[in-house]
């Protein structure tokens, strides 16, 4: 967890929002459900990612329309595309691999 987000994720507002959302969707992974699989959700994911600029905006952070209940596998798949890979050439220059 990013240090700037820690207080938000420990807040009573987020905990209540998360619990309410999980109850609303039955505690199941929404992406798996769409594929006909039944898996418990373990993470409530923000579709519009939380950033230092929007973390105090409840229309992003606490809005059920911006949330998605996911199993660990689906959440990791969501964020896998965010992971950048790098290489360093013989001259010590860092390049981002696509």
N, C-alpha and C positions, 0 to 999 in steps of 0.2 A: 504494500500500500504506500502511496506517495505521502510524504510527511504533511503536505498542505491539505490533504484530504482526510487525514486521520480523525480530526475533531468532528467532521461531518458524519463519518460512518459510525461514530460512537454516540451521536446525538439521539435524544429521545424521539425527535421528529423523524429521522431516518428509520430508526428501529420500528416505529409505529407504521410508517409508510410501507416498509419492507414486509412486515407481518401481514398488513392488510392486503397487499398485492399478492403475496403467496397464498393467502386464504382465498382470494378472488379467483385465482387460476387453479386452485386445487392442489397446489404444491408440486405440480408436474412440469417437466421441461417442455416449454412451448414448441421448440423446434422439433424435438423428438415426436411430440404429439402430432404435429403436422405430417410426419413421415409414418405415422401408424405405430410408433413405438411408445411404450410407457416407461418413463424414467423419472425418478424424483429430481426436482430442481434443488440446487444447493446455493445458487447465486441469483440475486436480482440484478440484472445488467441494465445499465443506462444505454439506450440506443444512441442518443447524442451524448458522447463521452463528457464526463465532468472534467473541467479544466479550472485553473486558478481564476480565470475570467468569469466563469458561470457558476461557480460552486455556491454562491449566495443567491442564485436565481431559482426559486421554488418551481417555476414553470419547467425547469430542466431537471432539477434534482429530486423533486417530490411529486412529479406529475405521472400518474399511472400510464398515460399515453406514451411516455418515454421509457417505460420499463418493460423488461422481458425476463421471465423466469427461465433459467437455464441449468442444465446439468453441467458438471465440471468439463466434460468432453466438449460440449457445444460452446461453452465459454472460452475454453482454450483455443478452439478453432476460430472463434470470433477475433481473438487477439493475436493469433499466430501471424496474420497478415501485417500486424503492426511491427513485428520484430524485424528490424533492419539487420542485414548482415554486411560486414565490412571486410575489406582486404587491404593489405599494406604492400605497396610495390617496393622494388629494390631501393628506391630513393627515399623510402619512408613516408610517401604520400598515402593518405587514407582515401579509399574509394568506397562508395556505397554500392553494394551489389543489388541488382534489381531482381 
